[in-house]
Amino acid sequence: MAGRNGRTVRDLRRANRTAVLQRLYFDGPLSRFELGPATGLSSGSVSNVVADLIADGLVEEAGSVDSDGGRPRTLLRVAPGSGHMIGVDVGETRVRIELFDLTLTELARAERPLAKQRYEVEVIVGHIRDGVDEVLAAAGIDPEQLLGVGIGVPGIVERTPERGAVVHGQTIGWDAVPLESLLRSTSQLPDAVPYFIDNGAKTLGQAEMWFGGGRGARNAIVVLFGSGVGACLVTPEVEHGRAVEWGHLTVRVRGRRCRCGALGCLEAYAGAESLLDRWRDEGGRPPEGTDEETAMTAMLAAAYPAEGTEADPVALAVLEETAEYLGAGLSDLINLFQPERILIGGWAGLQLGSRFLPAVRRHAMSYALRYPAEKVTVELGLLGPDAVTVGAAILPLADFFARGGRRVEPEPEGPAPAWRTALEERAPH
């Protein structure tokens, strides 16, 4: 039965479960008494929802606290073992797979380094499939317990009814790759376990907004600075974030050729791959036969050597120029979206770290309009190198919360009988 606003009793029950689960997740342990004001629900609704969640094994008791003159109040928390998620980061130098419990405590991880021909579709699909099997076996978790597998990828993700998530990764040579259907056809996971595939910058943004430097911000931009660059925009209208192909803004007409094929993209000047290429072009000597992370470490050591050692002027000049390009790129984001916070993450951003940040911040402020520049802070992300993986695992977790803590059920063969739908909608909390 639908009310005046079109919401059914089932919708209301799901929303109440979601409200209680989220408050316990982010602010718990809490008592039933505290959950009322925190969720806006009546004491009767809180009691009914909590009883329902305890019966489902999603919520458990976590001790008690004294009350003012009354009986001690029982504290409640989300039960860590009541669900599991897998997060996957398809990165520039490796594929990282991590298994988490419901409270995002890591239970197991697997990593697959990527060689030069790193983005062959079959290779990536195999790494994800084998890594998922490995972490489940290491933790002794039945695949049936998974709420889903979240995957962060480079590129634009299109959702199609026929093939699921399709990845358009121009910089890595992926042209409409049906990643979800490829994983589904080769994986041993049950059909009821969903895949959630999204841009890696968005999963990074999701993690920083839930648990990192973005907490409490209404308008924020989270930058992924790795081999390339990308960004996630979070606003009240797009609360779960939207990936923006910031790395492919043109910063120099007829400039360097980018990995995407165009000339003058920001990524052709500010990404780690281009940064190392420019050092090499200017006569620098990155170590041969190493991955980008190792080469970047060598470049930083050359530009900022130990005290008493002369700096490599070429490495230093390239890094300083990169800071200006990155700052100019941030100024575009400031002028376009007027965020209150910008957070810089990704392995290259974290490597460059606090030594690099003041110059980036200074250039961003000098290129941006004064009014929005005065209102924004530019800082490093707080979650470290696992942020994309954590954010990928949040994708199935957020979906689980949105469904009120109900698992995805297999689609029925035909429409449900009318009598069953009516009974479900009339059922009490």
N, C-alpha and C positions, 0 to 999 in steps of 0.2 A: 504494500500500500504506500503510495507516494503522498507526501504532504504538499502544502501550498508552494513550497520552494522546489518541488520535484525530488526531494530526498526521501528515500524509503527508510523504514526502521532498520533495515540491514545497513544502509549507508551511515545512519546515526551510530549504530553499534560499532561499526568499523572505525569511525572517527573517534569515538570515545576510547577504544582500545589503543589507537594510534597515539592519542594525547597522553595517556598514562604511560605507555611504553617509552615514548620519547622523553618524558620528564624523568622517569627512572633512569633512563640510559645516560642522559647528560648531567643530571643533578643528583642522582641517587647515591646512596640509599636514602629513601624518604619513607615517612610514615603515611598511613592512610589520611590522617588529619592534615598533613602537609600537602598531600596530592590534590586536595580540594582547591585551595587558592591557586596552586601552581597550574592546574589544568582548566579551572573555571567550571568544574563539574560539581554537582551536588554530592553530599556525603553518601547518599544512597546509590548514586550512579558509580561513585568511586568504589564502594564496597562490592557492587555487582561485577564491575569490570575486573577488579583485582582478583576476586574469586574465580572468574572465568580464566584469567591469565595464569593463575596458580594451577588450576586444573589442567591447563594445556602444557604445563611445565616451563612456561616462559618467564615466570617471576617466582622468586623464592625469598624466604625470610633471611634477614641479615642482622640478627641481634635486636636489641631494644634500647630505648632511651627513656629516662625519667620524664614524666610530665608534671605540670604544676599542680600538685596536690591530688593527682589521680593515679590510675594504674600506669605502669610503663607502657610506652607505645612501641609496637613492633615495627621495625624497619624492613623495608622491601627493596629488592634490587632485581635487575635482569639476570636470569640464570645464564652463566657463561656457556655452559655445555648444551644449551637448548637449540643451537643452530650453528652452522659453520659456513664460511664463505672462502672462496679462493680469489685472490687478486693477481693479475698478470700485467707486467710492464714490458711491452715490446719496445725496447729502447734502442739506442744507436750502437751500443757495444755489447749488449747481452739481452737475453730474455730472462726476466726474473719472475718466479712463480712462488707465491706465499699462501699458506693455509692459515686461517684465523678462526677463533671461536667467536661467539656472538658479541663479545665485548672488545673485539679486535686485538686480542692477545695472539701473537704469532705462535703457531704450533709447529710448523715445519716450513722449509724453503728449499727451492732448487734453482740453480742458475745455469744457463746455457750460453757460453760466449759465442759471439757472432764473428765469423771470418769475413774476408773481403767481399765475397758474394753473399752478403749477409741477409738480404731481403728476398731471397727466393721464397715464393709462397709456400712450397712444399716443405722447405726447411723450417720456416716459422711455425707452420701448422704442426709439424712433428715435434718441435720443441715444446709447444704449449701442451699437446696431448700427452707426451711422455712426462713432462714436469707435473702435470695434474695427477697422473697416476703415481708418481714418485712421492709427492707430499702426502697424498691420502694414505699410501702404504706406510710411510714413515710415522705418521701419527695414529695409525690404526683406525681411521675414520671410514665408515661406510659411505659410499657415494650418495646413498639415499638421504643422508643427513644434510647434504649441501643445500643451501638456500639459492645458490647460483654461483657462476663464475664471471667475474668482472675482468675486462681486458682493456687496457689503454694502448692505443695504437697511434702512429703518426698519420696524419691525413684527415680528410673529411669523411664522416661516417653517414651513410644514407641507409634508412630503414625501409625495407621493401616487404610487401606481403608474401612474395613468392620465395625469396632467398634469404630473408632476414637481414642482418646487418651487412652492408656492402661497403668496402673501404676504397676511397679514391685517394691514394697516396702518391701524388705526382713526383715528389722529391725522392721516393724510394722505388719508383718504377711500378707501382701498383695501380692498375687501371681497372676500376670496378671489380675488385676481388671479393667474391662472396664468402668472406671469412667465416661467418656463422654457419652457413650450410656445409662448408668444408670441414669445420670442426665437428659438427653434428654427425657427419657421415663417417668420420674416422675415429671418433671418441667412443669409449666404453661407458660413458656416463648415461644414466637413465634419461629417457625423453622428458621427464618432468623437471629435470634440473635445467634452469634457463641460463642462457648466455647474455651478458650485458656488455656490449662493445661500444667504446666511445673514444674520442680524441684524448691523447695522453695529457695534454695541457688541461683539459676539463677535469680529468680524474685528479691531477695534482691540485687544481683549484678546489675540488670537492673536499680533499683531505685537509688542506690548509684552512678552509672555512669551517669545517666541523671541529678540528682538533688543534690547529696551528695558529699562525699569526693573523688569520682572518676572523677569528671568533669575535662576535659582537659588532662587526662592520656590516653596514647595509649596502654600501657600494664599494666594491673592491676589484682589483685586477691582479691575477696571479700569473706570473711570467715563467714559462718553462725555457730555460737557457741551457741547451745541451749541444749536440752536434749542429742542430738548427735551433730556431727560436719559435715559440708560439705563446699564446696567452689565453686565459679564461676570464671572461667578464661576468661578474656577479652583481646584480641589481635587485631591488624589490620585485621588479617585473620578471626577472630571470633568476629566481632564488637558488636554483640548482646549478646555475652557471651555463655559459654558452662559450664554446671554443671559437676563437677568432684567428684567422690566418694572418696574424700580425707580422710574421716573418717575411711575408711577401708583399708588404707595402714597398713602393718604390722610393728609395732614399737618394738615388743618384741616377739621373737620366743617362742612358747608354753606359752604365757602370759595369762592374764585374758581373760575369754570368753566374746566376744562382743555380743550385741543384735542380730547381723546377724548370730551368730552361730560359727564364726571362732574364733581362739585364737590370742590374741596379737594385735588387731586393735587399731589404735590411739583413736577411739571413746570409747574403753574400759577403757581408762585412762584420756581422755581430755573432754569427754562429761559430762554435768551436772548430768545426771542420774548415771553414773559410779563414778563421783566425790563424790556424796552423799553416794553411796554404800560403797566406800572406807573409808569415814569418819565413817560410821556405823561399818564397819568391824574392824576398829582400836579402837573401843570403844566410838566413838562419839555418840551423842544423838540428831539426827534430830527430830524436833517436829512430833509427830504422827498425822496421819489423815489430813495432809496438802498437798498441791500440791508442785511441785518441786520449783516453784519460791519462795514460802514462806519458804521452807526448806533451799534454797540457801541463802536467806536473813538472816536466823538464823545462818547459818554456817559462813557467813561473819562477823556477829556481834560477834560471838565467837572468830574468829581468829583475828579480829581487833576491840577490844572493846573500849569503851570510855576511855579517859585519866584517869589513876588512877585505872583501873581495869585490872586484870591479863588476858592475852590471853590464849585461849585454845590451848595448844601445839599440840594436835592431828589435830585439824582443820587447824592450821597454816601450819603444815608439809604437809598435804595432798594438800593444795592449792599451796604451793611452789613446790611440786613434779608435780602437774598438769601444772603449768607455764612452767616447764622444758619440759614436754612432748609436750605441745602445741608449745613451741618455736622450739623444734626439728622437729615437723611436719611442721612448717612454713619453716624451713630451706630446707626441701625437695622441697617445692614449689619454693623457691628462686633458688635452684640449677637447677631444671627442667625447669622453665619457665622464669627466670630472669626478674621479673616484676619491674616496677618503683615504684608501690605502692601496699601495702597490707592493706586492711581495715577489721576490725573485727566488726561484728554486731551480731544480734541474742540476745534474751533476757538475756542469761547467760553472753555473752560477755559484754553487756551493764551494767549488774549488777556488774560484777567484775571491769569493767571500768578502770579508770586511776590508781587505786591502784595496779592493777594486771598487767597493760600493761608494765611498765618498766622491770619487770622480764622476761616476755614473749619475749620482744624485745632483751634483753641481751642474752637469751639462743638461740634465732633464729640467731643472729649474730655470736655467738660462734660456732654453728654447721654448718653454711653455708660456702660455698666457699667465700674467701675474696672479689674477684672482684665483683660478683653480689650482695654480702651483702652490699658493700659500696655504691651501687647505688639505694637501695630500702629504702622506708620509711614504717614503720608499725604504723598505727594509728587506732583509733576507728572510726567506721562509724558515719555519721552525722545525720541520719534520724530517729533514735530512734526506738521504738518497732513497729511502723506501717510500717516499710520499706518493709517487705515482701508483705503486702497488697497493698501498693502503687506500688511496682514493678509488682504485678499481674495485677493491673489495667492498667499498661503501655503496657501490651501485646496486648490488643485490640486497644489501642491508636496507638501503633507503626504500627500495621497492617492497621489502618485507614489512617495514613499518607502515608504509602507505596502505597496505592491505590489512592493517590492524593485526599484524603478527600471524597472518594465515599464509600457509605455503601455497605455491602454485599448484593447482589441480589440473590433471589431464583434461583436455577438451572433450566433452561428451560427444558421442556419435551423432546424436540428434538433439533437438530442443528439449529442455526439461519439461516434464508435465506441469500444467498450470497449477494443479493442486499442490505440488511440491514447492513451487515458487511462492505461492500464497502463504504456506505454512512457515517457510523460512523468513519471510518478511514480517510475520506476526510474532515470531518467537521472542521471548523476553530477553533482556540483556544477559 
